[in-house]
């Protein structure tokens, strides 16, 4: 039995809670409107309840019940309740009421249970509720930690993908000694700075995110040159709202990547943002592609889309709607997100 008492620990908050609970229950247990004072036997009888309740609270619950050893818990509980009754009837009654009928006759199991159980249930029930709330807090903290870890992992998948694609483009321009190379390096540096440093927060200002998306679009537009048209429209963008960073960049990146496959001309990319008065963001991204480019089965595109879908589910559950339409030569994304207001500082 000794090992069961080794790992007993109690916080200051729980200690104060238990003391106040015991005092409150004792007042209700011992109060008598006729005598209006507390007798010594009432204190001793109640301490008997407290002693066995502490064993239930700090031995049976943590070592048996919470470890799902339910049979041992209920057997031990029956033994403890029996001990409470036996101590009360065979010892305390004879000490404080030696010359009365109460000390020599057992009132019966049912009557004894009616006297003992309410106090034991109240004292143990509050401890059970305290532990249950504590475990729920731990579960919530664990869920938050897992969610944050998963978000960081998903975000980390975006940066290498973006960097790999643009370094390839930069290499091609450098080989050709294109005069646009310095501009590409400058644009790439600005976008990467934002992605690596400004995006560490879970949310950023919507206006800041769209500004960087426009820079990202300009960076990729250099690759198209005169082979097509790129439209970028941001209407009614308000700084009062915030958005998770790097959510929308996947769609824009896919639009540029797959529009250029197999197409030497007539490339069309159309990107549009709208924000309602209520903070509902509507994002539309359309691009065409060559029917024989196999872009619809490209693995990297699917990975990127699955990534952003997962992030949307984690960050905006029941607050977003994503609709992707794909035809023979056109890919369209329609996304709406109900945004929250940014805290004004």
HUKA-V739456 format. One record per residue. SS is DSSP state (H for helix, E for strand, C for the rest). Layout:
ss:SS
ss:SS
//
This chain:
ss:C
ss:H
ss:H
ss:H
ss:H
ss:C
ss:C
ss:C
ss:C
ss:C
ss:C
ss:H
ss:H
ss:H
ss:H
ss:H
ss:H
ss:H
ss:H
ss:H
ss:H
ss:H
ss:H
ss:H
ss:H
ss:H
ss:H
ss:H
ss:H
ss:H
ss:C
ss:C
ss:C
ss:C
ss:C
ss:C
ss:C
ss:C
ss:C
ss:H
ss:H
ss:H
ss:H
ss:H
ss:H
ss:H
ss:H
ss:H
ss:H
ss:H
ss:H
ss:H
ss:H
ss:H
ss:H
ss:H
ss:H
ss:H
ss:H
ss:H
ss:H
ss:H
ss:H
ss:H
ss:H
ss:C
ss:C
ss:C
ss:C
ss:H
ss:H
ss:H
ss:H
ss:H
ss:H
ss:H
ss:H
ss:H
ss:H
ss:H
ss:H
ss:H
ss:H
ss:H
ss:H
ss:H
ss:H
ss:H
ss:H
ss:H
ss:H
ss:H
ss:H
ss:H
ss:H
ss:H
ss:C
ss:C
ss:C
ss:C
ss:H
ss:H
ss:H
ss:H
ss:C
ss:C
ss:C
ss:C
ss:H
ss:H
ss:H
ss:H
ss:H
ss:H
ss:H
ss:H
ss:H
ss:H
ss:H
ss:H
ss:H
ss:H
ss:H
ss:H
ss:H
ss:H
ss:H
ss:H
ss:H
ss:H
ss:H
ss:H
ss:H
ss:H
ss:H
ss:H
ss:H
ss:H
ss:H
ss:H
ss:H
ss:H
ss:H
ss:H
ss:H
ss:H
ss:H
ss:H
ss:H
ss:H
ss:H
ss:H
ss:H
ss:H
ss:H
ss:H
ss:H
ss:H
ss:H
ss:H
ss:H
ss:H
ss:H
ss:H
ss:H
ss:H
ss:H
ss:H
ss:H
ss:H
ss:H
ss:H
ss:H
ss:H
ss:H
ss:C
ss:C
ss:C
ss:C
ss:C
ss:H
ss:H
ss:H
ss:H
ss:H
ss:H
ss:H
ss:H
ss:H
ss:H
ss:H
ss:H
ss:H
ss:H
ss:H
ss:H
ss:C
ss:H
ss:H
ss:H
ss:C
ss:C
ss:C
ss:E
ss:E
ss:H
ss:H
ss:H
ss:H
ss:H
ss:H
ss:H
ss:H
ss:H
ss:H
ss:H
ss:H
ss:H
ss:H
ss:H
ss:H
ss:H
ss:H
ss:H
ss:C
ss:C
ss:C
ss:E
ss:E
ss:E
ss:E
ss:E
ss:E
ss:E
ss:E
ss:C
ss:C
ss:C
ss:C
ss:C
ss:E
ss:E
ss:E
ss:C
ss:C
ss:C
ss:C
ss:C
ss:H
ss:H
ss:H
ss:H
ss:H
ss:H
ss:H
ss:H
ss:H
ss:H
ss:H
ss:C
ss:C
ss:C
ss:C
ss:C
ss:C
ss:C
ss:E
ss:E
ss:E
ss:E
ss:E
ss:E
ss:E
ss:E
ss:E
ss:C
ss:C
ss:C
ss:C
ss:E
ss:E
ss:E
ss:E
ss:E
ss:E
ss:E
ss:E
ss:E
ss:C
ss:C
ss:C
ss:C
ss:C
ss:C
ss:H
ss:H
ss:H
ss:C
ss:H
ss:H
ss:H
ss:H
ss:H
ss:H
ss:H
ss:H
ss:H
ss:H
ss:H
ss:H
ss:H
ss:H
ss:H
ss:H
ss:H
ss:C
ss:C
ss:C
ss:C
ss:E
ss:E
ss:E
ss:E
ss:E
ss:E
ss:E
ss:C
ss:C
ss:C
ss:E
ss:E
ss:E
ss:E
ss:E
ss:E
ss:E
ss:E
ss:E
ss:C
ss:E
ss:E
ss:C
ss:C
ss:C
ss:C
//
